[in-house]
Amino acid sequence: MTKKYLVIKNRGKTNEKKCSRCGKEYDSNVNFCTVCGQDLRDSTESSAEK
């Protein structure tokens, strides 16, 4: 008999960023959106300035 397990990743806080321009989600280590080219570094500061 084979046991099956459900793996829950990143329970609670996630390490994902969301592009403020197009909404695409990325891991926290990505600096630019591959869809629209938006700079994802310090996204909280740049979105507050707009």
C-alpha positions as CSV (number, residue, x, y, z in Angstrom):
1,M,0.0,0.0,0.0
2,T,1.3,3.4,-1.0
3,K,0.8,6.3,1.4
4,K,-0.2,9.7,-0.1
5,Y,0.6,13.0,1.5
6,L,-0.7,16.5,1.0
7,V,2.1,19.0,1.0
8,I,1.2,22.6,2.0
9,K,3.8,25.1,0.9
10,N,4.4,28.5,2.5
11,R,1.7,28.1,5.1
12,G,0.9,31.6,6.4
13,K,3.3,34.1,4.9
14,T,4.3,33.7,1.3
15,N,7.5,34.8,-0.5
16,E,5.6,36.0,-3.5
17,K,5.4,39.5,-5.1
18,K,2.7,40.7,-7.3
19,C,3.4,43.1,-10.2
20,S,1.7,46.4,-9.6
21,R,1.2,46.9,-13.3
22,C,-0.2,43.6,-14.6
23,G,-0.8,41.5,-11.5
24,K,1.5,38.6,-12.4
25,E,2.8,36.8,-9.2
26,Y,6.5,36.1,-8.7
27,D,8.9,34.7,-6.1
28,S,10.6,37.3,-3.9
29,N,13.9,36.9,-5.6
30,V,12.7,38.3,-9.0
31,N,13.4,41.9,-9.7
32,F,11.5,42.6,-13.0
33,C,8.2,41.3,-14.4
34,T,8.7,39.1,-17.4
35,V,5.3,40.1,-18.8
36,C,5.4,43.9,-18.7
37,G,8.9,44.8,-17.5
38,Q,7.8,46.5,-14.3
39,D,10.5,46.9,-11.7
40,L,9.5,44.7,-8.8
41,R,12.3,45.9,-6.4
42,D,10.8,47.8,-3.5
43,S,7.4,47.5,-4.9
44,T,5.7,48.8,-1.8
45,E,7.6,52.1,-2.1
46,S,7.0,52.6,-5.8
47,S,3.3,51.9,-5.6
48,A,2.9,54.3,-2.7
49,E,4.6,57.1,-4.7
50,K,2.2,56.8,-7.6
